[in-house]
């Protein structure tokens, strides 16, 4: 399955190869601040992600464990890259709508969820998570 | 608060919708000077204000004397979703919350503010 996506202004555009991971929603404080709500992301191996355009891409090291990629021109929230480097998360809102991705399979860091919304779907629920689930 | 599922808000937030509220500008105060905010605007009027360093969306004035405030920045605010906008664009992968919605749309920013303030049911 090939996924394509971009930021709002086009200064970052990407394509993926291979099979993208199912979508995981992360409710941690950092994802809530960077999204303005919470994050939903698929992921691929780094070599499966092609940045067709990257002139706008800026990486922010949000913790010792990871960097967050956003467009420095339009502010779109795009990528999450763990320091281990084995996977790269692609935020689902940036992905073009011509591919129907399957529903969110898991919610992580629900202990840090905002009080203003509920999570009531059938996906797995984790109050926090181990490194494996975060990075796979 | 309200959620907007339009494709612009999806790209800005990285997820299925934004989540935001509106407050009167006189009720809003910067505790630190907002000195590193980048502003990106479309001809349509849509705009994106964000921290130049980390990319987080930031509060910004949206007209009619109102400030737009992303819910994800707020600590421990417990307020229901009063309005869903552009829900026809909601992606199929998002079924994270089927809860409650008092209104499917509003005519303008002032009507949106009133809907959020009063939790009134407003038809699109």
Boltz contact constraints between the chains, C-beta under 6 A:
constraints:
  - contact:
      token1: [A, 8]
      token2: [B, 11]
      max_distance: 6.0
  - contact:
      token1: [A, 23]
      token2: [B, 93]
      max_distance: 6.0
  - contact:
      token1: [A, 25]
      token2: [B, 96]
      max_distance: 6.0
  - contact:
      token1: [A, 32]
      token2: [B, 72]
      max_distance: 6.0
  - contact:
      token1: [A, 33]
      token2: [B, 56]
      max_distance: 6.0
  - contact:
      token1: [A, 33]
      token2: [B, 72]
      max_distance: 6.0
  - contact:
      token1: [A, 33]
      token2: [B, 73]
      max_distance: 6.0
  - contact:
      token1: [A, 34]
      token2: [B, 56]
      max_distance: 6.0
  - contact:
      token1: [A, 35]
      token2: [B, 13]
      max_distance: 6.0
  - contact:
      token1: [A, 35]
      token2: [B, 14]
      max_distance: 6.0
  - contact:
      token1: [A, 35]
      token2: [B, 15]
      max_distance: 6.0
  - contact:
      token1: [A, 35]
      token2: [B, 72]
      max_distance: 6.0
  - contact:
      token1: [A, 36]
      token2: [B, 13]
      max_distance: 6.0
  - contact:
      token1: [A, 36]
      token2: [B, 18]
      max_distance: 6.0
  - contact:
      token1: [A, 36]
      token2: [B, 57]
      max_distance: 6.0
  - contact:
      token1: [A, 36]
      token2: [B, 70]
      max_distance: 6.0
  - contact:
      token1: [A, 36]
      token2: [B, 72]
      max_distance: 6.0
  - contact:
      token1: [A, 37]
      token2: [B, 13]
      max_distance: 6.0
  - contact:
      token1: [A, 37]
      token2: [B, 15]
      max_distance: 6.0
  - contact:
      token1: [A, 37]
      token2: [B, 18]
      max_distance: 6.0
  - contact:
      token1: [A, 37]
      token2: [B, 19]
      max_distance: 6.0
  - contact:
      token1: [A, 37]
      token2: [B, 72]
      max_distance: 6.0
  - contact:
      token1: [A, 39]
      token2: [B, 14]
      max_distance: 6.0
  - contact:
      token1: [A, 39]
      token2: [B, 15]
      max_distance: 6.0
  - contact:
      token1: [A, 40]
      token2: [B, 15]
      max_distance: 6.0
  - contact:
      token1: [A, 60]
      token2: [B, 54]
      max_distance: 6.0
  - contact:
      token1: [A, 60]
      token2: [B, 55]
      max_distance: 6.0
  - contact:
      token1: [A, 70]
      token2: [B, 55]
      max_distance: 6.0
  - contact:
      token1: [A, 74]
      token2: [B, 40]
      max_distance: 6.0
  - contact:
      token1: [A, 74]
      token2: [B, 48]
      max_distance: 6.0
  - contact:
      token1: [A, 75]
      token2: [B, 40]
      max_distance: 6.0
  - contact:
      token1: [A, 75]
      token2: [B, 48]
      max_distance: 6.0
  - contact:
      token1: [A, 75]
      token2: [B, 50]
      max_distance: 6.0
  - contact:
      token1: [A, 76]
      token2: [B, 11]
      max_distance: 6.0
  - contact:
      token1: [A, 76]
      token2: [B, 12]
      max_distance: 6.0
  - contact:
      token1: [A, 77]
      token2: [B, 14]
      max_distance: 6.0
  - contact:
      token1: [A, 91]
      token2: [B, 14]
      max_distance: 6.0
  - contact:
      token1: [A, 93]
      token2: [B, 10]
      max_distance: 6.0
  - contact:
      token1: [A, 93]
      token2: [B, 11]
      max_distance: 6.0
  - contact:
      token1: [A, 93]
      token2: [B, 13]
      max_distance: 6.0
  - contact:
      token1: [A, 93]
      token2: [B, 14]
      max_distance: 6.0
  - contact:
      token1: [A, 93]
      token2: [B, 15]
      max_distance: 6.0
  - contact:
      token1: [A, 94]
      token2: [B, 11]
      max_distance: 6.0
  - contact:
      token1: [A, 100]
      token2: [B, 92]
      max_distance: 6.0
  - contact:
      token1: [A, 101]
      token2: [B, 93]
      max_distance: 6.0
  - contact:
      token1: [A, 103]
      token2: [B, 93]
      max_distance: 6.0
  - contact:
      token1: [A, 103]
      token2: [B, 95]
      max_distance: 6.0
  - contact:
      token1: [A, 104]
      token2: [B, 93]
      max_distance: 6.0
  - contact:
      token1: [A, 104]
      token2: [B, 96]
      max_distance: 6.0
  - contact:
      token1: [A, 115]
      token2: [B, 76]
      max_distance: 6.0
  - contact:
      token1: [A, 115]
      token2: [B, 78]
      max_distance: 6.0
  - contact:
      token1: [A, 116]
      token2: [B, 1]
      max_distance: 6.0
  - contact:
      token1: [A, 116]
      token2: [B, 71]
      max_distance: 6.0
  - contact:
      token1: [A, 116]
      token2: [B, 77]
      max_distance: 6.0
  - contact:
      token1: [A, 116]
      token2: [B, 78]
      max_distance: 6.0
  - contact:
      token1: [A, 116]
      token2: [B, 79]
      max_distance: 6.0
  - contact:
      token1: [A, 117]
      token2: [B, 97]
      max_distance: 6.0
  - contact:
      token1: [A, 118]
      token2: [B, 97]
      max_distance: 6.0
  - contact:
      token1: [A, 118]
      token2: [B, 99]
      max_distance: 6.0
  - contact:
      token1: [A, 119]
      token2: [B, 96]
      max_distance: 6.0
  - contact:
      token1: [A, 120]
      token2: [B, 97]
      max_distance: 6.0
  - contact:
      token1: [A, 121]
      token2: [B, 95]
      max_distance: 6.0
  - contact:
      token1: [A, 121]
      token2: [B, 96]
      max_distance: 6.0
